[in-house]
Amino acid sequence: MFSSQTFKVLFLLPWQLLNVTLQYYALGRVRRFRRYGKNLRGSLLTVAARAVLSLNIRDCAVFNNKTVGTVLREVAEAQLDLVKHLPNYGKRFLEKGYWLVEQPNREPDDLVLIYCHGGGYFLQINSIHIETVLAVYCLLSNRSRISILILDYSLASHGHTFPTQMEELYDLYYTVKKSCSRIGLLGDSAGGNLAAGFPQFLRLRSASEKDYPLILALVSPWLLIFPDPDLLARNSSYVANADGDLVAYLAMTDTSKRSFILGKEDRFSLIWSPATKVPATTEDWKCLPTFSDPRRRLFLLAGEDETLRDDAIWFAKYAMGIDWLPENYSRDHKEYSNDELEFKSECAQAFIQRYGVHDEMMSFERPLEYVREGKSVEELGDDCYGTKKLVEFLDTVI
């Protein structure tokens, strides 16, 4: 039996979809969605995503009866011509890993990229996630030197709280490390939280300096787990972007959900909620090789119109050394320039996509269509902004 919260969300969803459809045909756009207001499919997808992320976490168990392996097989059926040539596609690795691709003659210094998927820790990976990462791989210029491993972490909707997911990543990471000297982490949304907190977890486990990942790619990372609403500034991205993003303000500030994900872990820990510490200091991150080693390569992508934007900008400053913030930026007073922000250096790349929404790369972009047309990364359009930036970044580190 579903909870009253889930019944309410499911009852209201058809009316919300109808309202958006009528508004689109009456006005030619949906006013509150800057990015996809003139795109009916995008507007409907946004409304549906907001509803799903507002469901009771435990109720979502009924929708999560698949493993990563199951979804990989479904993608293989739909994209057989693309995946049939991928070595070890769908092959299981330990209990919690599946290869998207594993090069047969992998050398120790070839890159293994571990992908941690989004979904709020309570939703399983979907075919769009896999197809997007598959497209990224196909667009790489030197893809024979990279293998991609997907973490099939346990879900909060099935009762698995922190630290389960981090420990599963830890076990997978160290097993790969036995045969590989170059491991990178790619994570979007909740997976971005996992990837961002992993170096702090290694510090807790007293890992040696050589054990830290030096390649880290974050896409719309969830860096502040269920913050207190009364502590958020009125002009913060949580409030300013509340109505137009995939992630609704109420879904991100529902403190009743904390225990379903955090369990008994400290929500003020940099491991579980990297953007939560006040006051923030660069020393919390510069003490970690991932953020200080001159060989490090860091990537960050977020959207201007997403609720989590400010936390991404915070992470860029304190963890990545990219100071986009004015002198008077603080938790109580936030300022944001509407200019598109891009930063590139030898060690770090970061992008705030103009009008971009949460996890747009994994939710709206369809780069596999370009791959099927034989297009190169240079030919990707603005509708694949995030994919293009990530491919260009990975091409520099393989």
For each residue, the residues with C-beta under 8 A, 3 or more apart:
1:
2: 6 7 10 56 59
3: 6 7 56 58 59
4: 7 8
5: 8 9 54 55 56 59
6: 2 3 9 10 55 56 59
7: 2 3 4 10 11
8: 4 5 11 12
9: 5 6 12 13 51 54 55
10: 2 6 7 13 51 55
11: 7 8 14
12: 8 9 15 16 51
13: 9 10 16 17 47 48 51
14: 11 17 18
15: 12 18 19
16: 12 13 19 20 47 51
17: 13 14 20 21 44 47 48
18: 14 15 21 22
19: 15 16 22 23
20: 16 17 23 24 30 40 43 44 47
21: 17 18 24 25 40 44
22: 18 19 25 26
23: 19 20 26 27 29 30 31
24: 20 21 27 28 29 30 40 43
25: 21 22 28
26: 22 23
27: 23 24 30 31
28: 24 25 38
29: 23 24 37 38
30: 20 23 24 27 33 36 37 43
31: 23 27 37
32: 37 243 244
33: 30 36 37 42 43 46 244
34: 37 244 305 355
35: 42 244 303 305 355 356 357 360
36: 30 33 39 41 42 43 45 46 357 364
37: 29 30 31 32 33 34 43
38: 28 29
39: 36 42 43
40: 20 21 24 43 44
41: 36 44 45
42: 33 35 36 39 45 46 364
43: 20 24 30 33 36 37 39 40 46 47
44: 17 20 21 40 41 47 48
45: 36 41 42 48 49 363 364
46: 33 36 42 43 49 50 245 246 357
47: 13 16 17 20 43 44 50 51
48: 13 17 44 45 51 52
49: 45 46 52 53 246 247 363
50: 46 47 53 54 245 246 247 248 251
51: 9 10 12 13 16 47 48 54 55
52: 48 49 55 60 123
53: 49 50 120 246 247 248 251
54: 5 9 50 51 248 250 251
55: 5 6 9 10 51 52 59 60
56: 2 3 5 6 59 60
57: 60 120 122 156 157 257 260 261
58: 3 61 157 159 260
59: 2 3 5 6 55 56 62 157
60: 52 55 56 57 63 64 122 123 155 157
61: 58 64 155 157 158
62: 59 65
63: 60 123 124 157
64: 60 61 122 123 124 155 157 158
65: 62
66: 70 71 124
67: 70 71 124 152
68: 71 72 98 117 124 125 150 151 152
69: 72 73 90 92 98 152
70: 66 67 73 74
71: 66 67 68 74 75 124 125 126 127 130
72: 68 69 75 76 89 90 98 100 130 150
73: 69 70 76 77 90
74: 70 71 77 78 127
75: 71 72 78 79 83 127 130 131 134
76: 72 73 79 80 83 84 89 90
77: 73 74 80
78: 74 75 127
79: 75 76 82 83 131 134 368
80: 76 77 83 84
81: 84
82: 79 85 86 134 138 368 371 372
83: 75 76 79 80 86 89 90 134
84: 76 80 81 89
85: 82
86: 82 83 89 100 101
87: 101 102 103 104
88: 91 99 101 102 104
89: 72 76 83 84 86 99 100 101
90: 69 72 73 76 83 98 99
91: 88 98 99 102
92: 69 97 98
93: 97 98 99 102 149 172 175
94: 97 171 172 175
95:
96: 151 152 153 154 168 171 172
97: 92 93 94 114 149 150 151 152 172
98: 68 69 72 90 91 92 93 149 150 152
99: 88 89 90 91 93 102 147 148 149 150
100: 72 86 89 115 130 133 134 137 148 149 150
101: 86 87 88 89 137 143 146 147 148
102: 87 88 91 93 99 106 147 149
103: 87 106 110 144 145 146 147
104: 87 88
105:
106: 102 103 110 112 147 179 180
107: 110
108: 179 180 181 182
109: 181 182
110: 103 106 107 145 146 147 180 182
111: 145 146 147 182 183 184 215 397 398
112: 106 146 147 148 149 176 180 182 183 184
113: 146 147 148 149 183 184 185 186 215 217 394
114: 97 149 150 151 169 172 173 176 183 184 185 186
115: 100 133 148 149 150 151 186 187 191
116: 151 153 169 185 186 187 188 190 191 192 194 195
117: 68 125 129 150 151 187 188 190 191
118: 123 129 187 188 189 190 191 192 219 220 222 359 362
119: 122 123 124 125 126 155 189 190 191
120: 53 57 123 156 189 190 222 261
121: 153 155 156 165 190 193 261
122: 57 60 64 119 155 156 157 260 261
123: 52 60 63 64 118 119 120 126 155 157
124: 63 64 66 67 68 71 119 155
125: 68 71 117 119 129 130 150 152
126: 71 119 123 129 130
127: 71 74 75 78 130 131
128: 131 132 362 363
129: 117 118 125 126 132 133 188 362
130: 71 72 75 100 125 126 127 133 134 150
131: 75 79 127 128 134 135 366 368
132: 128 129 135 136 361 362 365 367 368 387
133: 100 115 129 130 136 137 148 150 186
134: 75 79 82 83 100 130 131 137 138 368
135: 131 132 138 139 367 368 370 371 387
136: 132 133 139 140 367 387 390 391 394
137: 100 101 133 134 140 143 146 148
138: 82 134 135 143 368 371
139: 135 136 367 370 371 376 377 380 387 391
140: 136 137 143 146 391 394 395 398
141: 377 395
142: 145 146 395 398
143: 101 137 138 140 146 398
144: 103
145: 103 110 111 142 398
146: 101 103 110 111 112 113 137 140 142 143 394 398
147: 99 101 102 103 106 110 111 112 113
148: 99 100 101 112 113 115 133 137
149: 93 97 98 99 100 102 112 113 114 115 172 176
150: 68 72 97 98 99 100 114 115 117 125 130 133
151: 68 96 97 114 115 116 117 168 169 172 191 194
152: 67 68 69 96 97 98 125
153: 96 116 121 164 165 168 169 194
154: 96 158 160 164 165 168
155: 60 61 64 119 121 122 123 124 158 160
156: 57 120 121 122 159 160 161 260 261
157: 57 58 59 60 61 63 64 122 123
158: 61 64 154 155
159: 58 156
160: 154 155 156 164 165
161: 156 164 259 260 261 262 263 264 265
162: 165 166 261 262 263 265 272
163: 166 167 201 263 265
164: 153 154 160 161 167 168
165: 121 153 154 160 162 168 169 194
166: 162 163 169 170 194 197 198 201 271
167: 163 164 170 171
168: 96 151 153 154 164 165 171 172
169: 114 116 151 153 165 166 172 173 194 198
170: 166 167 173 174 198 201 202 205
171: 94 96 167 168 174 175
172: 93 94 96 97 114 149 151 168 169 175 176
173: 114 169 170 176 177 183 198 213
174: 170 171 177 178 211
175: 93 94 171 172 178
176: 112 114 149 172 173 179 180 183
177: 173 174 180 181 183 211
178: 174 175
179: 106 108 176
180: 106 108 110 112 176 177 183
181: 108 109 177
182: 108 109 110 111 112 214 215
183: 111 112 113 114 173 176 177 180 213 215
184: 111 112 113 114 213 214 215 216 217 297 397
185: 113 114 116 195 198 213 215 216 217
186: 113 114 115 116 133 191 195 217 219 390
187: 115 116 117 118 190 191 192 193 194 195 196 217 218 219 221
188: 116 117 118 129 191 192 218 219 220 221 359 361 362
189: 118 119 120 192 193 219 220 221 222 358 359 362
190: 116 117 118 119 120 121 187 193 194 222
191: 115 116 117 118 119 151 186 187 188 194 195
192: 116 118 187 188 189 195 196 218 219 220 221 222 223
193: 121 187 189 190 196 197 221 222 223 225 272 273 274
194: 116 151 153 165 166 169 187 190 191 197 198
195: 116 185 186 187 191 192 198 216 217 218 221
196: 187 192 193 199 216 218 221 223 274 315 319
197: 166 193 194 200 201 270 271 272 273 274
198: 166 169 170 173 185 194 195 201 202 213
199: 196 202 203 212 213 216 288 289 290 291
200: 197 203 204 269 270 271 274 288
201: 163 166 170 197 198 204 205 271
202: 170 198 199 205 207 211 212 288
203: 199 200 206 207 287 288
204: 200 201 271
205: 170 201 202
206: 203
207: 202 203 211 212
208: 211
209: 212 289 293
210:
211: 174 177 202 207 208
212: 199 202 207 209 288 289 290 293
213: 173 183 184 185 198 199 216 290
214: 182 184 289 290 293 295 296 297
215: 111 113 182 183 184 185 296 297 298 397
216: 184 185 195 196 199 213 290 296 297 298 299
217: 113 184 185 186 187 195 298 299 300 390 393 394
218: 187 188 192 195 196 221 299 300 301 312 315
219: 118 186 187 188 189 192 301 302 359 361 362 386 390
220: 118 188 189 192 301 302 303 306 308 312 358 359 360 361
221: 187 188 189 192 193 195 196 218 274 300 302 308 311 312 315
222: 118 120 189 190 192 193 225 308
223: 192 193 196 273 274 275 308 311 312 314 315
224: 227 273 274 275 276 308 311
225: 193 222 258 261 262 267 272 273 276
226: 252 253 254 255 257 258 261 267
227: 224 231 232 238 252 253 276
228: 231 232 253 255
229: 232 253 255
230:
231: 227 228 331
232: 227 228 229 236 238 239 253
233: 236 239 331 332 333 334
234: 239
235: 239 240 334 335
236: 232 233 239 240 310 334
237: 240 241 306 307 308 309 310 311 334 336
238: 227 232 241 242 249 252 253 307 308 310
239: 232 233 234 235 236 242 249
240: 235 236 237
241: 237 238 244 245 305 306 307 309
242: 238 239 245 248 249 307
243: 32
244: 32 33 34 35 241 305 357
245: 46 50 241 242 248 303 305 306 307 357 358
246: 46 49 50 53 306 357 358 359 363
247: 49 50 53 251 252 306 307 308 358
248: 50 53 54 242 245 251 252 307
249: 238 239 242 252 253 307
250: 54 253 254
251: 50 53 54 247 248 254
252: 226 227 238 247 248 249 307 308
253: 226 227 228 229 232 238 249 250
254: 226 250 251 257
255: 226 228 229 258
256: 259
257: 57 226 254 260 261
258: 225 226 255 261 262 267
259: 161 256 262 263
260: 57 58 122 156 161 257
261: 57 120 121 122 156 161 162 225 226 257 258
262: 161 162 225 258 259 265 267 272
263: 161 162 163 259
264: 161
265: 161 162 163 262 269 271 272
266: 269 272
267: 225 226 258 262 272 273 276
268: 273 276 277
269: 200 265 266 272 273 276
270: 197 200 273 274 276 277 284
271: 166 197 200 201 204 265 274
272: 162 193 197 225 262 265 266 267 269
273: 193 197 223 224 225 267 268 269 270 276
274: 193 196 197 200 221 223 224 270 271 315 319
275: 223 224 280 311 314 315
276: 224 225 227 267 268 269 270 273
277: 268 270 280 281 284
278: 331
279:
280: 275 277 284 314 318
281: 277 284 318
282: 285 286 317 318 319 321
283: 286 287
284: 270 277 280 281 287 318 319
285: 282 288 291 292 318 319
286: 282 283 291 292 321
287: 203 283 284 292
288: 199 200 202 203 212 285 291 292
289: 199 209 212 214 292 293 296
290: 199 212 213 214 216 293 296 298
291: 199 285 286 288 296 298 319 320 321
292: 285 286 287 288 289 296
293: 209 212 214 289 290 296
294: 347
295: 214
296: 214 215 216 289 290 291 292 293 347 348
297: 184 214 215 216 347 348 393 396 397
298: 215 216 217 290 291 320 347 348 349 350
299: 216 217 218 348 349 350 389 390 393
300: 217 218 221 312 315 316 320 348 349 350 351
301: 218 219 220 350 351 353 361 386 389 390
302: 219 220 221 306 308 309 312 313 351 352 353 356
303: 35 220 245 306 309 352 353 355 356 357 358 360
304: 309 338 340 352 353 354 355 356
305: 34 35 241 244 245 309 355 356 357
306: 220 237 241 245 246 247 302 303 309 356 357 358 359 360
307: 237 238 241 242 245 247 248 249 252 358
308: 220 221 222 223 224 237 238 247 252 302 311 312 358
309: 237 241 302 303 304 305 306 312 313 336 352
310: 236 237 238 313 314 334 336
311: 221 223 224 237 275 308 314 315
312: 218 220 221 223 300 302 308 309 315 316 352
313: 302 309 310 316 317 324 325 336 341 352
314: 223 275 280 310 311 317 318 325
315: 196 218 221 223 274 275 300 311 312 318 319 320
316: 300 312 313 319 320 322 324 343 350
317: 282 313 314 320 321 322 323 324 325
318: 280 281 282 284 285 314 315
319: 196 274 282 284 285 291 315 316
320: 291 298 300 315 316 317 348 350
321: 282 286 291 317 348
322: 316 317 343 348 350
323: 317
324: 313 316 317 341 343 352
325: 313 314 317 329 335
326: 329 335
327:
328: 333 335
329: 325 326 333 334 335
330: 333 334
331: 231 233 278 334
332: 233
333: 233 328 329 330
334: 233 235 236 237 310 329 330 331
335: 235 325 326 328 329
336: 237 309 310 313
337: 341
338: 304
339:
340: 304 352 353 354
341: 313 324 337 350 351 352
342: 350 351 352
343: 316 322 324 348 349 350 351
344: 348 349
345: 348 349
346:
347: 294 296 297 298
348: 296 297 298 299 300 320 321 322 343 344 345
349: 298 299 300 343 344 345 389 393
350: 298 299 300 301 316 320 322 341 342 343
351: 300 301 302 341 342 343 386 389
352: 302 303 304 309 312 313 324 340 341 342 356
353: 301 302 303 304 340 356 360 385 386
354: 304 340
355: 34 35 303 304 305
356: 35 302 303 304 305 306 352 353 360 385 386
357: 35 36 46 244 245 246 303 305 306 360 363 364
358: 189 220 245 246 247 303 306 307 308 363
359: 118 188 189 219 220 246 306 362 363
360: 35 220 303 306 353 356 357 363 364 365 385 386
361: 132 188 219 220 301 364 365 385 386 387 390
362: 118 128 129 132 188 189 219 359 365
363: 45 49 128 246 357 358 359 360
364: 36 42 45 357 360 361 383
365: 132 360 361 362 383 384 385 386 387
366: 131 369 383 384
367: 132 135 136 139 370 371 380 384 387
368: 79 82 131 132 134 135 138 371 372
369: 366 372 373
370: 135 139 367 373 375 379 380 381 384
371: 82 135 138 139 367 368 374 375
372: 82 368 369
373: 369 370
374: 371
375: 370 371 379 380
376: 139 379
377: 139 141 380 388 391 392 395
378:
379: 370 375 376
380: 139 367 370 375 377 384 387 388 391
381: 370 384
382: 385
383: 364 365 366
384: 365 366 367 370 380 381 387 388
385: 353 356 360 361 365 382 388 389
386: 219 301 351 353 356 360 361 365 389 390
387: 132 135 136 139 361 365 367 380 384 390 391
388: 377 380 384 385 391 392
389: 299 301 349 351 385 386 392 393
390: 136 186 217 219 299 301 361 386 387 393 394
391: 136 139 140 377 380 387 388 394 395
392: 377 388 389 395 396
393: 217 297 299 349 389 390 396 397
394: 113 136 140 146 217 390 391 397 398
395: 140 141 142 377 391 392 398
396: 297 392 393
397: 111 184 215 297 393 394
398: 111 140 142 143 145 146 394 395
